[in-house]
């Protein structure tokens, strides 16, 4: 994942309302959650929910699927895993260097 892509996804998740929506969808699992149920669960006005869901869709963090007359939102787990992998990819990579400079001091 490119740093610009990661930044865009993290920016989308940086809004408390969008983070609540995303966490609810992650908790819902593969079956996802209908928009109406998401609205009821989080007590978000329809226009506000629509605005925030759109931002998460544009960031690639969630998908929407129409099932008959119901719009169902799903967390995009591969994208979530890619973002987590990006964040931890270089975990402790400079630890040896940091430890060596502390020992020399």
C-alpha positions, -999 to +999 in steps of 0.1 A: +000+000+000+013+034-009+016+060+019-010+083+002-035+054+001-030+047+038-033+084+046-066+086+028-080+056+046-068+069+080-082+103+072-116+087+066-114+069+099-102+100+117-138+113+120-155+099+151-189+092+134-172+074+105-151+054+130-183+043+148-199+033+115-168+014+105-165-004+138-202-014+137-197-029+102-166-047+113-185-062+142-214-072+119-191-096+101-195-108+065-233-105+065-229-067+068-256-044+081-286-028+063-283+010+063-316+014+082-303-008+110-270+010+111-289+043+114-311+030+142-281+014+160-259+045+159-287+071+161-275+090+131-297+112+109-302+096+074-285+125+055-255+124+080-252+087+077-253+089+039-225+115+039-203+094+061-209+061+044-200+077+011-167+089+025-159+053+037-169+039+003-147+064-015-118+054+008-125+017-001-131+008+035-167-004+030-188-017+002-225-014-004-247-040-020-284-037-029-304-068-018-339-063-032-350-030-017-324-029+011-290-013+009-265-034+029-231-021+040-201-044+044-166-038+058-140-044+032-118-068+052-090-072+027-085-034+027-086-033+065-060-060+066-039-042+041-040-010+062-031-028+094-003-046+075+010-013+063+010+002+098+030-027+113+052-036+083+082-018+097+075-023+134+108-021+154+128-018+122+151+008+137+152-008+172+187-021+167+199+013+156+182+030+185+195+005+210+231+008+196+231+046+199+217+044+235+245+019+244+272+043+230+259+072+251 
